[in-house]
């Protein structure tokens, strides 16, 4: 049974378009100054994709290292746009991205700014969800990896043999409890080692 059958055709198509728009916007936001035409075009396209996919309702998108998940149903990870968006968001320490109601362009602009920050700056500030809770727009909600739980699990018996997919699967299935912690350099290096260990 194909993974695409787990989502309605309309939602699957919308998620692919949203993923493409998000990947392009993140790249353009990283490469060009804010006044560059490519930045404005990709922002407009992403805003339109969010509107078209959500229809002004609430859409929560779970994030794994290689695919996106809606209400427990994974998208087709063979779709390049889905896999790329999942990898980009996962690399930014996100577990879930939720759009609620009408999402204004300024909220999308703020999200892109957050997602293109240097990794160490995001993590030293408590992670993307903590930063968004302090300064973001309520039409977008972020949930992030609970680093403390990952470190405790790794150091509490599973050790070096823990597989990356097992660790990230457990993170995605356990939603963050809202406590945000900053991590010292040792802890960050350990987490990077977990994320980068071969499957």
C-alpha positions, -999 to 999 in steps of 0.1 A, spaced: 0 0 0 15 33 -11 21 60 16 3 85 -6 -30 67 0 -28 76 37 -36 112 29 -64 125 8 -53 133 -27 -61 170 -21 -41 172 11 -12 152 -4 -10 176 -33 -13 206 -11 14 194 12 38 188 -18 31 224 -29 36 238 6 68 218 10 82 232 -23 73 267 -14 88 264 21 121 249 8 124 277 -19 116 304 6 141 292 32 168 290 5 161 324 -9 158 339 26 193 325 33 209 336 0 195 370 -8 190 404 10 154 411 21 148 436 -8 157 410 -35 128 401 -59 134 364 -53 127 369 -16 95 387 -22 83 362 -48 91 332 -26 74 348 4 43 354 -16 43 319 -29 47 304 5 18 325 19 -4 314 -9 6 278 -4 -3 280 33 -37 295 25 -44 270 -2 -34 240 19 -50 250 52 -81 267 39 -79 290 69 -84 260 93 -58 245 116 -32 222 101 -6 205 123 23 190 104 45 165 123 82 163 113 105 133 111 139 132 95 126 121 61 89 128 59 60 149 71 30 135 91 -6 148 93 -29 132 120 -6 101 121 -6 96 84 28 101 68 32 118 34 49 101 6 86 104 14 95 95 -22 83 130 -31 115 150 -32 98 182 -19 83 164 11 117 147 20 136 179 15 112 200 36 112 173 64 150 173 64 152 211 66 127 214 94 142 184 113 176 200 110 161 231 127 151 209 157 114 210 150 89 182 158 57 199 146 47 230 127 11 242 130 -8 268 110 -40 281 127 -65 303 108 -54 331 86 -16 334 86 -5 369 78 26 376 57 44 391 86 41 359 105 55 339 76 83 365 73 91 360 110 91 322 106 116 324 78 138 347 98 138 322 126 144 292 104 174 308 87 192 318 120 225 301 128 219 268 145 240 276 176 221 309 180 187 291 179 199 264 203 216 289 227 183 308 229 164 278 240 154 264 205 130 275 179 98 269 199 111 289 228 121 318 206 88 317 187 68 316 220 86 348 230 84 367 197 63 348 172 28 352 158 -1 331 173 -12 319 139 19 297 137 29 273 165 61 254 168 71 223 189 107 214 192 129 184 201 131 179 239 169 177 240 170 171 277 149 139 273 170 127 244 202 132 264 188 114 295 176 85 274 210 82 257 230 84 289 206 63 309 214 29 295 211 28 257 245 42 251 264 45 219 244 17 202 211 36 201 199 39 165 191 74 151 157 63 138 146 49 171 157 81 189 139 105 165 108 83 163 105 84 201 109 122 200 83 128 174 57 106 191 62 123 225 51 159 222 71 185 240 58 195 274 65 232 270 96 233 291 125 248 272 161 243 283 193 257 269 222 233 266 259 237 271 284 229 243 290 193 256 253 186 255 249 201 220 278 180 207 263 149 221 229 157 205 247 163 171 264 129 175 230 113 181 214 129 151 244 121 129 250 85 139 245 60 111 213 40 110 
